[in-house]
């Protein structure tokens, strides 16, 4: 197999700042003020998450986990009003959303809501299977802590002198690490390998002049996270081929996400696994995409 990588020259391009209004102004539907406010809140929270994680804003959409109760506190609206206008945003393709559940002492309990937020005119936001299966938070641990819940935060907010600002900060912190309501320290927010796997689709939307840098960062994180430090070039090759396959409609990044999720479970169950890269290749062959990656 030839480990050759596309060459991307270093070019500096000044891009206009992306705002919620930039996206909203491109739709033909006249949105009510409340619907615009909900979208702007989701959009600004998603931008903050990208900045904290060090990702480019040149993406089609961003998926975040949020507590609707705190969002309603920031917007000063009821849940009924929130969901009424959320339906409008979903109809326009600006947002997709679904309640997320997790195990709580053997019972399914809601952890919050997962939102896909459109970042590009003409792109209809959509949640994927992987978004809904992702373990956004450890609900059991959060409830046992007595502090890491939206209910507890709102209780403490009643006497806060700047309640709206505090709630807005809480949403940004929650988006980075669901269950957390205090402002995150950027240096403590280095993504785990699992988070890199989850955000693989961002690579397709990263601007071409920054893609090589992003691929290298992802490759190093995945090689380290999967205990395959000595095979870094393989991970770079795999990411480049997956991006190229995705761009021609082969859905390879999604397949890679699934294979990496399965590999993580294999590593945890199979102590002493010596060649995680080889097992990953096997998984990709089983998924039926290895041959196409090799030919891309």
Number of C-alpha atoms within 10 A of each C-alpha: 7 7 10 10 12 9 7 12 10 10 9 8 8 6 7 7 7 15 13 19 12 14 19 20 11 11 14 8 11 10 15 10 9 16 20 19 15 20 22 18 19 26 26 16 25 27 21 18 21 17 13 20 16 14 16 17 20 18 18 20 25 25 24 24 26 29 21 19 16 20 22 17 17 20 16 11 13 14 13 10 12 19 14 13 20 21 15 17 22 17 12 17 19 26 28 22 21 14 15 21 20 20 13 15 9 7 9 11 14 13 25 23 17 23 25 27 29 27 26 19 15 14 15 19 24 20 18 12 10 13 20 17 11 14 15 23 18 14 23 13 12 16 15 10 10 11 15 19 20 23 14 13 20 16 10 11 16 10 9 13 9 10 16 17 11 17 23 21 17 26 30 27 23 25 24 26 19 26 28 21 25 17 15 17 10 12 8 8 13 12 15 13 20 18 14 18 21 19 18 19 22 22 24 19 17 20 16 16 14 17 19 21 13 19 21 18 13 21 25 19 22 23 21 16 15 17 16 17 15 9 16 18 17 17 22 23 21 21 22 24 22 28 24 18 19 17 14 10 8 16 16 24 25 19 18 22 19 18 21 22 16 13 19 17 10 15 17 10 10 11 8 9 12 12 13 20 18 10 16 19 15 14 20 20 15 11 13 12 19 21 10 14 21 13 9 13
